Amino acid sequence: MSPPLTGPPAGSTRPADAHWTPPPGWRGYERTAVTGSGAAHWAAVSAEVLEWGVKTRSGFAVDPAGGSRRVAPDAEPWLVASVGPLRVREPVRVVAVVDGPDRCGFAYGTLTGHPVAGEEAFVVHRAPDGTVSLTLRSLTRPSAGVWRPLFPALLVAQRWYRRRYLRAFRGL
């Protein structure tokens, strides 16, 4: 049996929906950035996001469960952030996947051992004029255990990574 999520109910970031309101009790975040335009850019970005590209292009390694590099519902990979010689392994579970003609992406929820409790979504979407954008959504609060006292520093790291995520697909 899989371990329980430490974040909100699965799918709370609603990656399939164009509009979203964070649930109460969580630090909500949403930001959208244009990554490019055109059919070729859409094809590249939509394929990359479903293969963890937003994470790997932002400095994370993904240790996929089951050997698959493609995002899949209920997969439980480890996301690995390296800061100098320090490696932080973050256990997550994919809680939603969207793969449509003009919107694709995924959301994952945190598992015990993750530095924060919450859910994060990465969604690329294409407007009728061909503009391609990336939307980030997250719900965050302190995790239990050894990471709890470090929550303020983790929020600084989270802001740094968010900037990297928003630039991950530019020029692709």
N, C-alpha and C positions, 0 to 999 in steps of 0.2 A: 504494500500500500504506500502511496506517495505521501510525503510529509505535507502538513497543512501550510497554506500560504500565510505569511506574516503581515500581509497588506490588507487592503479592502476586499470586498467580494470580487471574484474574478470578473474581469471585463469592465471594471468601473471607469476606465479611461475611454471606453467606447470608440475604438479605432475605426469602426465602420461608419460612424456618424460624422457628418460635416460640422455639427454644432454639439457642444458639450458644456455641462455645468459640473464643476467638481462637487462631490458629496461633502457634507459638513464633517468636521473633525479631522480633515486632512489638509496639508499644505498643497494646494493645487497650482499647477503651472501649465500654461499653454503658449506656444510661440510658433509662428509660421514664417518660413523664409523661402523666397524663390530660389530654385537651384538652376534653372535654365528653361529652355523651351524647345519644342519640336518633337517629332515622332521618334527620332533616334535617341534624343536625350531621355524621353519617357521610357523607351525600351530598356536603356541601360540602367537607369535609376530604379525602375520598378523591379528589375531582376536583382540588382544589388541589395535592395532593402530586404528582400525575402531570403537573402543568403548572409544576413548579419552584417552587410556592408556598412551600415551607419555606425555600428560598434567598431568593426575592425579598421575602418578609415579614420576613426577617432582615437586610436591607440589601444584598444582592447584586443585581447586574444579571446577566442571563443573555443572552449573545449566541449564540443557537442556530444551529447548523450547519444548513443547508438551509431556514432560515426557519420551522421548526416550533417552537411553544412547548410541545408535548407531549413528555414524556420518551419516548425510543425507544431500543431496543437498538442499540448501536454508534454512536449519535450522539456527536459530538465538539464540544460547545459550549465557549465560554469563560465561566467564572464571573468576574465583575468585582467586586472589593471596593474601595470608595472610602474613603479615610481622609484627610479634608481634601482638598487638591488632588492627593494621590497616588492613583493607580489601579493596582491589582495585578490582572493578568489571569492566570487560572488555567486551563490547558488540562486537560480531563478527557474520559474516554470512559465512556458508560453501559455497564455490564457486566452488569446484571440488572434486569429489570422484573417486578413482581408486580402483578397486577390481578385480584383475586378478590372474592367477595361479602363477605368479612369481613377481608381483608388486602390492602393495596396499597401500593406504593412502589417504590423503585429503589435501586440502588447505582452509584456511579461510581468508576473508578480514575483515578489521576493519570497525566499524560503529562509528558514532558520540558518543563521550564520552570515546572512547578507548584512553589510554595514548599516543599511537603513531599512525600514519597513515601508512597503508601498507597491506601486505599479507604475510602469513606464510604457508609453506607446510611441511608435515611430511610424508615421503614415506619409506616403507620397501620394499626391493627387494632381490630376491634370485638368486645367480649366478649358472651356470650349475654344479659347484662342490659342491653345497649345502651351500655355505657361505651366511649368511643372514646379510644384512647391513641396516642401517637407514640413510637416507639422509634428511638433513634440508635445506630448502631454505627460504629466506625471502627478502622482499623489505620493506624498512623503511625510513621514514622521519618524521620530527616533525608534531604533530597534531596541530590543531587550538585550541584556548581556553586556559583554565587554565593549561593544561599539557605542553604547549609549552616551558615555561622557564625551565622546569625540564628535557628537552630532554637529556642533557649530563648525568644526573644521570640515566635516563631511559636506556641509552645505556649500562651503567655498569650493571644494572639489567638484561638486555637482554643477555649480555655475560654470566652472572652467570647462567641464566636459560638454555641457549644453552648447556652448559657443562652438566647440569642435563639431558636434553633431550637426548644427545648422549649416556648417561649411562643408560637410563631408562629401556632398555630391556636386558641388560647384565645379565646373570644368570637366565633368565626366562626359 
